[in-house]
Amino acid sequence: MKEFIESGRASMGIEFGSTRIKAVLIDDNFHVVAQGAHDWENSLVDGVWSYSLEEIESGVRDAYAKCAADALARHGAKLTRLAALGVSGMMHGYLPFDADGKLLVPFRTWRNVMTAEAAAELSEMFRFNVPQRWSIAHYCQAILKKEPHVPNVRWLTTLAGYVHYRLSGENVMGVGEASGMFPVDPETGDYNARMLAAFDAKFGGSLGEKLPKVLKAGERAGVLTERGAKWLDPTGTLQPGAVMAPPEGDAGTGMVATNSVAARTGNCSAGTSIFAMVVLDKPMKGYYPEIDVLTTPTGREVAMVHCNNCTNEINAWAPLLGGDYEKLFLESLKGEKDCGGIVVVPFLSGEPVTGVEDARLMVVRRPDSKFTLANFFRAQVYSAFVSLKIGMEILAREGVAISSLMGHGGIFKTKGVAQQYLADALNTSITCMSTASEGGPWGMAVLAAYTASGAQEPLEDYLAKKVFAGVASETLAPTEEGVAGFNRYTANFKEAIHA
């Protein structure tokens, strides 16, 4: 491995998450051979959640340096060259620059909910759901508010796009990340021309000239320049020349990391929040505020259901019940399929998918409910999935086909429990890999390796035949009794939250 790394054949993925920047180095078998991370937190600047450019720079340098140090510690290898490099990050947000490359206002992240007026106007104009966190919603809101920086905006980008620009000098973007800036036309793989024209007609200017050039997975997005190498590694050890993959969003790298980029496949990520992404085989007929339409890194349309609340109540109650998560999860299997009429409402914050705007934390039971530990904790786990189920019902009514859905997250750790409950909730088979994926940074490293390989085959085939071939997994199908029980729980849940 020492010779492999030092000869410059390894690929690196760097991902900017909300609380951690992580760098991952992989070999030609896609195994992680070194990694490093830097913890960071957003700051509230004049009422806006933000990270400074200085924090971005120092954070990515620290993550890279720790990855290089890990390569030296593990393999005695000095990291001087890379075959390929890719950057991904939390999607959306607002980074406007002037003609001289000066950031005009502090970075506005996806977390800021300050664009309701613009999001509603754009959604109506486009007949396409534009969420508040999208870059175009932030830009449009700044226009509507007549913010003084707007006339000076020459180009817009995201966090991943900005870092890629610093490394390569190229103002480009992967199509998946681009689809969270402005709607993308899956037929062209570029920004939707009709919507661009509508925006220009309404607000003036030429928006298309301000947006990054769109690239698909496998297309070269420049190379690591000498200036970029020194920006990432001020010691001067890292040499330029690495092939750069198009910068992507964390949604896209999550799809890659779970082998969910082919039509009718999808993934469900469950943690503090929960979301499911399904790759569409045909366009949706309508548009809904509960459904975001993005794309895969190859440009296929993806329907995304995102819910704000998932495991927070499980994490609050488990310590009070002894703290043994595995024991509690297994105990829940003894519960009735509808949790004996018990309902848990886990809304630590509002949940738009269900029509609830404010926090709501409740345990509800009828006089005849069977209030046992098994039923109670089964209701806890059901509560993590019920909002997602409600959102996914929209896709079902639209006739969206799902052949496989990959579940990932700590809630699936106890074998055969949450995985089965999710299968019953969505009436869809759920697959979990026997070994945990390395997540988004690893997915970005895979995309970088794919770019360096020349992308001679579709990404779907590359993942299936090379990256995930032989990876053990287990699939659980929904049961008739389980589906019926979760449906009864959902009916009780809806009644409880709207009582």
Disulfide bonds with the S-S distance in Angstrom:
none
